[in-house]
Amino acid sequence: MAPGKSEASQDDVAERPPLVEFDQTLYDLFALDGGNPDEVAMMLSLVPPISPVSSSLPESLKYTFQSPARPNLDKDLFARICLANAAQNHAVSMGPMRLILFDVDPPEYDVLNGLVESPPGPRTDAARVFDAIVPSQRPKLSFVSDATTWQPEPGVKISPYPPQDFLDKHSTILSQESHYNLLSKRGLALSGLPTPKTEVIDGILEPADVLNDAKVEAETQRILQEVRSKPFPFVIKFPLSAAGQGVFVVRDAAGLAAAERNGRFAAEIPKMIRALRPDNAHLSPVSLCIQDVVEGDTRNLSIFVTKAGRAVFLSCCEQFLDENGIWRASILDYTRQAEFELQYRPTLDKIAAYVHGHGFYGPMGGDIMTDAQGNQHIVDLNTRVTGDVFMGPLRGHFYERRGMRYSYIISPVVTLGNRDRFEKVFWPELMEGRMIIIGWVRGRGGLFGKHEYSVGSVMIGAKDKTELFELVDRVNAVGYTTAPK
């Protein structure tokens, strides 16, 4: 929407950026090899590092995740990052599939001052994101206000990320326990797939033992001592984590001490142990993976595993991690995609055969490192829709129609004000199709919570890397790494 215009002006084609059209959507991919996209609903919330973050989604106690390296943010901001902005951008290439998101609680300031929007702001923010896509490719969007009473449509199977406790009583495309194992670093280490050499340290306590503080402390020290006894360098991986928030690269004793102290690594172990329950003990949720460091090139590949088990190559991206190893962005070179597909095809086929053998089909990703000898090692499997699954299908938008060789995701962008304010700054880029807003939600922060801020995600395109990173710097210049204080 043009800055200063009313919502109604979105119907004026001359006053809005060009609508986005994907080369193929997840709806198209689910239809391959005998699949039926109309019987699948994608349910997305991502993994909040703290829980619960909104009244719509209760804490998941059976399917547990670890996020020791999470940023120090409050639950309202995590709710907007995980349930709104990130869920939207993961779903932007969904096509006309059923898409289920979770409601985000209104800011306390709005509740206290009678300013709660109707319909809720996060719903209208999401609708505006998907309204920027051509009508035939917009998802069939719905929201969950209370997961404990929610009911799916008859005959529809849920494809969730992540597995959620309340979904055990509903129909999913594969059992949630199998899905949880496919997402696990422990599961990958024991899969037989080509991975770096990995040692698994399993917990030895029973569920009843975790109520005993002395036993929890002794088990924590046992696990820590095993880690401390390993020769450097190595990588520590918690079994279930997202965006690198449970992964620590340790090169020497000082690095291990820093991981224990500053990275909250040691503090996460007793927390993980205490999450052991009778209903999840058989899933081995208490473990650590100690993996050899592989020096070499790392690529993130997105594929779609069809219902028949075939791996459809979507894209190969380079990931950008911050100083703590947390994912911040992905970059894609459209001119090299055929080369990458040929290079990684044997490994992709192995991945597809493995996950399909456990009942999975749908979008997923894999992080693959190539060592100095040319050997490919799978260092992570993201057996679910990923944050860059849509990059390859935007080849037509960026490269073929606009001559832009590169595309790049920036997420999250936290900025003061609303979407109109952000669009005013980048209106020429939006109108040229160089920038696409793929996620957006508003919140409130600052003194007494009265200042409006936004959490967004943008995808940008450029003809060369100089032009690309100039625009990246401009976006970063208007954003914050945390919500405004």
N, C-alpha and C positions, 0 to 999 in steps of 0.2 A: 504494500500500500504506500502511495506517495506520502511523504511527510506532510502533516497538517491536514490530510484528507480524512473524510469520515469512512467508516467501515463500508458504507454503500458504494464508495467510489472504487472498490476492488473490482466491480463489474466493468469498469472502464478499461478496456484492454490497453489503450494508449498510455494509461497512467500507472501501469504496473510492470514489473519485470517479466520477461518471457517465462511462460510456464515450462516446467522441467519435464522432459520425457526420457524415460530410461530405455535402453536398448532391449532389456528384458527385465522382468520383475520376478520376485519370488513366486508369485502366482503362476507365471509361465513355467518356472522351473519345477514347481510341485506337480505340474500337469504332465511332465515327461515320464516315459517308460511305464505307463499305466497308472500314474498317480492321479489323485483327484483333489485339487486345491480347495474345492468347496466343502470338503469334509474336515478341513484343518483350520484351527484358529491359533494364531500366535499370541501368547501371553507374555508380556515383558515387564520386568521391574528392575532388572539388573540386581546387583548384590549390595544393599546398603551396608557400609562398614560397621554401623551401629544399628540396633533394632530394638523396638519398632521406631519407624520415622514418620508414620502416618497412620491414622485410625483405620484406614482401608485395608491395611496389610499387617496381620499379626506376626510376631516374631516366629521364625522357623527354628524349631528346637530339634527336630529329627535330622534335617538336612542342614548341616552347619558349615560355615565358611570362616576363614581367618583373614584379617586385614591389619596386621601389626604396623605396617608402614603407612597407614591411612593419614590423610591430612587432618589437622585439628579443627574440625568444623562442627557446627551444631546440627541437630537432627532436622531442622527446617531446611537448611541448605542441602544436606544430604538427600532429603526427600525430593527436592527440586532437581538435583543432579541425577539421581538414580531412577526415580519413578516417572519423571517428566522429561527433561531434556535428553538424557542418554537413551531412554526408552524410545523416544521419538526418532532420534537419529539412527538408531539400530533398525528402525522399522520403515525408513523413508522410501526404500525400494520394494515395499511389500506388495504393491499392486492391489487389485480389488479383493484381497483376502480379508477374512475376519481378523481384526487386531484388537486385543484387549489390553488396556492400560489401567493403572490404579489411580484413584483420586488422591490428590495432595491436600492436606488440611490447609485452610486459609491462615494467613499470618495472624498472630495474636493481636497485633495492633488493629487489624481490620475487624476482628471479632469484638474487641472492646469498644470500638468506635462506630459500630453498626455499618461498616463499609464492605461487608462480605458481598462479593459479586454473585449474580445469578444470571446465566449459568456460571459455575465456578471459573475463575480466571485460568487455571491450568487447562481446563477443557477448551476454552476459546483460543488459548495460545496454541494448543496442539492442532486444533482445526485450521488455524491460520498457516501452520507449517505445511500441512497436507494439502491445503487449498492452492499452494504454489505449484502443485503437480498437475499434469493434464488430467481432466476428469476421469478418463477411462482407467487410470492407474492409481486412483486414490483408494486407500483402505476403507473397509467397513468398520468404522471405529466405534468402540464402546468402552465403558469405564466400570470398574468395580469400586463400589463405595464401602462394601463390607464383605471381605473374603469369607467370613464364617457363614454367611447366608447366601452367597452368590451361587447361581446355578447356570451351567453351560446350556447352549441350545441342544436339543435332542439330535443325536446322530453325529455330533461334532467332536473330534478328538483335539485335545489341547497339545500344542507344541510350546512348552514353557522355557523361559530362562529367567531365573534359575528354577530348579525343582523347589516346590513349596509344600509344606506339611499338609495344608488343606486340600491340595490336589490329589492326595492319595485316594480319596473317595470318588474321584472323577476319572473320566477316560482320557488317557494321554497316548501319544503316538508310540511311546515305548514306556516300560515301567520306569517310574522315577528312580528306583534304586539302581537300575541299570544305567540310567542317564547320569546319576550322581557319580557312579564309578567311572564312566567315560570322561567326566570332567576332572577327575581326581589325578593329581600328580603321581600318587601312589599307583593308581590304575595304569597310567602310562608306563611307569617304570617296570611293571610286571606284565606288560602287554605282549612282549616279544617283538615289538616294532623297533626299528633302528634308532636308538636313543644314546646319548652319552652314558658312560658307565655310571650306574646309580645304585647306592645302597639305601635300603629302606629301614628306618628305625621305627618299629611298631611299639605302641603302648602295650603294657602288660597288665594293667588294672582291669577289674570288673566294674560294671556300673555302680554296684553298691559301695565300692571303695572310694569313689570320688566325693562321698560325703565326709570322708575322714581327712582332715587337713594334713595330718602327719604323712599319710600315704601319698597324698597329692604332692607334697613337698619332696618326698623321697623320689617319687617318679619323675618329677621335674628335674631334680639334680642328676638322676641316672641318665636321662635323655641329654641334658646339657653336657655331661661328662663324655658321653659318646661322641657328641659333636666336637668337643674340645680336643679329643684324641686323634682326630683326622689330620692327615698331612695337608698342608696348604699347597695350592689354592683349591677351593671348592665352592659349590653353590648350595645354599640351604633353601629348600622349598617346603612350605607348608602344603598340606594335601589339597586344600580347596581355597583358592584365592583368586581375585580378579585384578586386572590392570597392573600386575606386578607387585601388588601390595603385600604379598607373602613370600617374596623371593629376595634373597640376600646373596650377593657375590662377595666372597670372603677370600682375600689374597694373602693375608698375613695375620699375626696375632693381634695387631692393633686394629685391623679391620673387623675381626671377630668381636673384640671388646666394644668397638663402636656399634656393631649390630646389636649386641646384647643391651647396650646402654641407650643409645640414641634411637635405634631402629625398633625398639620395643620388642625385639625378637624373644628375649628371655621371658618377658612378662606375658607373652601370648601363649607360652607352653602350658602353664597351669590353667589358663582360661580354656584352652582347647581340651585339656584333660577333663575339666569339670563339665564340659558339654556332652560327655559320654553318657548314654542312656540305654535302657534295655531295648528300645525300639531301633537304635542305630548302631549298637555294638558290632553287629555282623557286617556293617559297612566299613569297619576299620577307620573311623574318623580321627583317631589319635595316631598320628605318624609324622615323621619328617623324612624327606628325601635329601640325601647328600650326594650331589652329582659332580662329576668331573667338569672342570672348566674347559670349554672348547673355544679356542681362539679362531675366529674367522667371520665370514659374512653371515648375517642373519636376515632372513626374509620372512615376511608374514604372507601366507597364501590363503586365499578365500576360495572355497569350492562349494559345490552343491552335490550332495549324495542323493541320487534319485531313489525312488521306491524300489527299483530293481538293483540298486547297489552301485550304479555307475557314477564315477567322479567327473563332474562338469567343472572345468577350470573357469574361475571368474576373474581373479586378479592376483598379482604378486606385488606387494608393497614393501617399502622400507619404513621401519618404525623409528620414531624419535622418542627416547626415554630421557627423563630428567636425571639429576645427579643421584637420586635415590632409586633409579631403575623403574620408575612409574611411567606408564605409557602416557604420552602427551599428544602425539600427532602421527599421521601416516602420510607418505608421499608416494605417488604412483607415476611411472613413466609409461605412457600409452604405446610408445614406439618399441618397447622391449617385451611386451606381453607374450607374443608368440615365442620368443626366445626362452622366456621363463617357463612357459608351459612345457616346452620340449625338455628343458633342463630338469624340471621337478616331476614330470609325469610318472616315472616309476615309483617315487615315494608317495605321490598322491594316490595312486592306485592301491598301494599297501594300506594307507590310512582308510580309504573308503571301504576296502574289504574288511578291515578290523571293526570299524564302527557299525557297518551294516550287519556284520555277523552278530552283533549285540542288539540288533533291532532298530538302530538309528537310521533315519533319513531326514534330509533337510539341509539348510545352510550351516556351514561350519568353517573353522579356520585352523591353521597349523603354523607354528613357528619352526622354521627349519634353518639350521646352521650348516655351513659347508666349511670343513677344515682345510688345512694346507694341502692335504693329499687328495682333496676333491670328494671326500666322503660326506654324505648328507646325514645329519643327526636331527631327529625330531625332538625339540626341547620343550614344546608345549602343544597340547591339543585343546582347542576351544570348540567343543562339540555342541555348538549352539550358534545362533545368529551373532555375527561379530560387528564391531564398530566400523569396519571398512568394507563390508560385504557389497555395498552399493557403488564402490568406486569404479570397478571395471565396467559395469553397465552404464556409466555416464561417459563412455568413450565417444558416443555420437554427439552428446551435448558439448563437450569440451574440445575434443580433438578433431572430429570429422567436420563439424559445422563451424567451429570457431578457431581451428588451428592451434589449440592450446595443448602442448605436449604433456604438461604436468598437471596433476591435481593434488590437493593437499587438504587434510582435515585439521581443524583447530577445535578442540573440545576439552574441557568446557571454557567458554569465554564468559567471565563474570564482569558485568559492567553496570554502572549507575544508569538509572532511568529505564525506559521501556523500549520495545522494539522499534517504535517510530523514531526515537532519538538515535538509535544505532543505525537505522536505515538512512537517515538524513546524512550521516557522515559518509556512507558507502553507496549512496544512490547511483552514481555513474557505474560502479562495478556491478551492482545488482542489475541495472538496465542492460548492460553489455553481456550478461550471463557469465561474467567472470567470478561471481560470488553467488552461492546458494545458501540460504538459511535452512538448515536441516534439523534444527531443534531450538525450542525457545520456551521459557517459562519465567514469570515474574515472581518476586518475593519482596520482603521488607526487612531492612536491617538498620544499623545505626542507632542513635540515641532514641530510646523508647520504641524502636522499630518503625519509625514513621517515614524512613527514606526508601523509595522504591529502587530495587535493583533487578537485574535480569541475569539468568543463566542461559547461555545459548551455545549452539554449535554451528560452524560455518564450513563450507567446502569452497575452495577457491581454485581457479585454473590460471595457467600462465604459459606463454610460449617458451620461456627459458627460466632457469633457476634464479637469475638475477631479478627478473620481474616478479617471480613467485615470492621470493623472500622479502622483497620490498613491501608487498601487500601483507605478508605474514607479520612483518614488523609493525605495520600500521594498525592491524587488528589487535595485536598484543599491546600496543600503546594505549588503546582505549579500554583495556580489560584489567582485571585484578586476578591474582591467584587465589584470593579468598573474598568473601563477601565484604562490602564496605563496612567499616567500623563506625 
